[in-house]
Amino acid sequence: MRIIQRLNPGPGIADFWTEFKRPNPYRWPILAGSTLLTGSLLFLLTDRAVSLNWIAGGALALVGGGALAAMIAERVKIRLGILLLASIVPAFIFWQFVKERWRIPPPPPEVTYISTFEAGRSDDEIAASNRVNQARQDRLRAEQARREEEARDAYRALGRASGLDVDAMERRIAQQEAAERAAGRADDRERAVARPPQ
C-alpha cells in the first residue's frame, strides 16, 4: 500500500496546478511552447514523419529560439558547461532522426496485355496460322543448320591448315557422343526399373 501511495500522481498534479495558478506572466507562453515542443517530438516519432519534417523542425526551432530570447531578455546567467551537458542528449536524439531514412517502394507498374491474335478465331484459321508459323520455324532451323555447317567447314579447313588430323578428331568426337547417348539410355532404363509401380 505504501508503494501505491508513493506512486500516486495526485499530489504532483495538485502541486503543478497550485504553481500554475500563480499570477506569472510567462505561464501561458511556457505552456504553449512546452506543448508545441512535446507535440513536435512525438510527431517525429510517428511513421508519418518519413524524414525530419520541416514543419516539426520549424516548430522546434521556434520554441528553442523563443526560450533563448526569453533567457537573454531576463539576463539569465548561463553556464556553458551545464548547457553543453544538457544539449548532448537532445543533439544525439536529433542526429538519430536525421540519419534515419525510409525508402517508399514505387507503385507497381500498370500491366497492359497485348494479344497478337484476333479474338474469336476459328479452328481452320488457327490451323493455317500454325502451319505458317511451323514453315517459318523450319526455315529458321535450316538457316541455323547451314550456318553451323559453314562454321564447322571453316574450323576443318583451319585444322587441316594447322596440320591436325580433323577426320580422326571427328570420329573420336562421334564415338564419345555415341557412348554418352548409350550411357544416358542405360541410366534411363535403370531409373525406370528402380521406380516402383504406380
DAJORA-V510168 format. One record per residue. N is the residue number from 0. RES is the residue in one letter. PHI is phi in whole degrees, 0 to 359 (* if undefined). PSI is psi in whole degrees, 0 to 359 (999 if undefined). OMEGA is omega in whole degrees, -180 to 180 (* if undefined). Layout:
N | RES | PHI | PSI | OMEGA
N | RES | PHI | PSI | OMEGA
//
This chain:
0 | M | * | 327 | 180
1 | R | 292 | 327 | 179
2 | I | 294 | 319 | 179
3 | I | 296 | 321 | 178
4 | Q | 294 | 324 | 179
5 | R | 292 | 323 | -178
6 | L | 273 | 5 | -178
7 | N | 290 | 120 | -179
8 | P | 278 | 356 | -177
9 | G | 301 | 309 | 179
10 | P | 298 | 324 | 178
11 | G | 295 | 318 | 179
12 | I | 295 | 319 | 179
13 | A | 296 | 320 | 178
14 | D | 296 | 317 | 177
15 | F | 299 | 316 | -178
16 | W | 294 | 324 | 178
17 | T | 295 | 316 | 179
18 | E | 292 | 324 | -177
19 | F | 289 | 330 | -179
20 | K | 284 | 347 | 179
21 | R | 297 | 148 | -177
22 | P | 285 | 79 | 178
23 | N | 252 | 124 | -176
24 | P | 291 | 345 | -177
25 | Y | 263 | 2 | -172
26 | R | 292 | 319 | -180
27 | W | 289 | 317 | 175
28 | P | 299 | 322 | 179
29 | I | 294 | 318 | 179
30 | L | 296 | 317 | 179
31 | A | 295 | 317 | 179
32 | G | 295 | 320 | 178
33 | S | 295 | 318 | 178
34 | T | 297 | 316 | 180
35 | L | 296 | 319 | 180
36 | L | 295 | 314 | -180
37 | T | 295 | 318 | 179
38 | G | 297 | 321 | 179
39 | S | 294 | 318 | 178
40 | L | 296 | 318 | 179
41 | L | 293 | 326 | 177
42 | F | 296 | 322 | 179
43 | L | 293 | 339 | 178
44 | L | 275 | 350 | -178
45 | T | 277 | 169 | 179
46 | D | 280 | 355 | 177
47 | R | 282 | 336 | 178
48 | A | 273 | 87 | -178
49 | V | 296 | 316 | 171
50 | S | 229 | 184 | -178
51 | L | 299 | 106 | -176
52 | N | 292 | 135 | -175
53 | W | 289 | 332 | 178
54 | I | 292 | 313 | 178
55 | A | 295 | 320 | 177
56 | G | 297 | 320 | 177
57 | G | 295 | 322 | 178
58 | A | 296 | 318 | 178
59 | L | 296 | 319 | 179
60 | A | 294 | 322 | 179
61 | L | 296 | 314 | 180
62 | V | 295 | 316 | 179
63 | G | 297 | 318 | 178
64 | G | 295 | 320 | 178
65 | G | 296 | 318 | 178
66 | A | 296 | 319 | 179
67 | L | 294 | 320 | 178
68 | A | 295 | 320 | 178
69 | A | 295 | 321 | 179
70 | M | 294 | 321 | 178
71 | I | 292 | 320 | -180
72 | A | 294 | 325 | -180
73 | E | 274 | 359 | -180
74 | R | 55 | 48 | 178
75 | V | 283 | 130 | 178
76 | K | 284 | 126 | -177
77 | I | 251 | 126 | 173
78 | R | 272 | 119 | -174
79 | L | 296 | 325 | 179
80 | G | 296 | 315 | 179
81 | I | 291 | 320 | 179
82 | L | 297 | 318 | 179
83 | L | 295 | 318 | 179
84 | L | 295 | 322 | -179
85 | A | 287 | 337 | -178
86 | S | 269 | 353 | -178
87 | I | 293 | 313 | -177
88 | V | 294 | 311 | 177
89 | P | 298 | 323 | 179
90 | A | 296 | 320 | 178
91 | F | 296 | 319 | 180
92 | I | 296 | 315 | 180
93 | F | 293 | 327 | 177
94 | W | 296 | 322 | 177
95 | Q | 295 | 321 | 177
96 | F | 296 | 317 | -177
97 | V | 292 | 322 | -178
98 | K | 289 | 333 | -173
99 | E | 288 | 131 | -180
100 | R | 231 | 138 | 177
101 | W | 241 | 130 | 177
102 | R | 257 | 116 | 180
103 | I | 278 | 125 | -179
104 | P | 294 | 143 | 180
105 | P | 292 | 155 | 178
106 | P | 295 | 148 | 180
107 | P | 295 | 146 | -178
108 | P | 290 | 151 | 175
109 | E | 277 | 123 | -177
110 | V | 266 | 126 | 176
111 | T | 247 | 116 | -178
112 | Y | 275 | 127 | 179
113 | I | 244 | 122 | 179
114 | S | 262 | 132 | 179
115 | T | 273 | 353 | -180
116 | F | 250 | 148 | 178
117 | E | 285 | 144 | 178
118 | A | 286 | 145 | 176
119 | G | 78 | 31 | 178
120 | R | 285 | 148 | 178
121 | S | 277 | 168 | 179
122 | D | 297 | 324 | 179
123 | D | 295 | 319 | 179
124 | E | 294 | 321 | 177
125 | I | 296 | 316 | 180
126 | A | 296 | 319 | 179
127 | A | 295 | 319 | 178
128 | S | 296 | 321 | 178
129 | N | 294 | 322 | 179
130 | R | 295 | 317 | 178
131 | V | 298 | 316 | 180
132 | N | 295 | 319 | 179
133 | Q | 295 | 320 | 178
134 | A | 297 | 319 | 178
135 | R | 295 | 318 | 179
136 | Q | 297 | 319 | 178
137 | D | 298 | 318 | 180
138 | R | 296 | 319 | 179
139 | L | 294 | 320 | 178
140 | R | 295 | 321 | 179
141 | A | 295 | 319 | 178
142 | E | 295 | 321 | 178
143 | Q | 295 | 318 | 178
144 | A | 296 | 321 | 178
145 | R | 297 | 317 | 179
146 | R | 295 | 320 | 179
147 | E | 295 | 321 | 179
148 | E | 293 | 322 | 177
149 | E | 296 | 322 | 178
150 | A | 293 | 320 | 178
151 | R | 296 | 320 | 178
152 | D | 298 | 321 | 180
153 | A | 294 | 320 | 178
154 | Y | 293 | 324 | 177
155 | R | 297 | 316 | -180
156 | A | 296 | 321 | 179
157 | L | 294 | 319 | 179
158 | G | 295 | 317 | 179
159 | R | 294 | 322 | 178
160 | A | 293 | 333 | 179
161 | S | 275 | 355 | 178
162 | G | 91 | 18 | 179
163 | L | 269 | 151 | 176
164 | D | 272 | 89 | -174
165 | V | 293 | 321 | -178
166 | D | 295 | 318 | 178
167 | A | 296 | 321 | 179
168 | M | 295 | 318 | 179
169 | E | 295 | 321 | 178
170 | R | 296 | 318 | 180
171 | R | 296 | 317 | 179
172 | I | 296 | 319 | 178
173 | A | 297 | 320 | 178
174 | Q | 295 | 319 | 179
175 | Q | 296 | 317 | 179
176 | E | 296 | 320 | 178
177 | A | 296 | 319 | 178
178 | A | 296 | 319 | 178
179 | E | 295 | 319 | 178
180 | R | 296 | 318 | 179
181 | A | 295 | 319 | 178
182 | A | 296 | 320 | 179
183 | G | 296 | 319 | 178
184 | R | 294 | 320 | 178
185 | A | 297 | 319 | 178
186 | D | 296 | 320 | 179
187 | D | 297 | 319 | 179
188 | R | 294 | 319 | 179
189 | E | 297 | 319 | 179
190 | R | 294 | 323 | 179
191 | A | 293 | 323 | 179
192 | V | 289 | 320 | -177
193 | A | 286 | 340 | -178
194 | R | 287 | 128 | -179
195 | P | 293 | 150 | 179
196 | P | 294 | 143 | -179
197 | Q | 284 | 999 | *
//
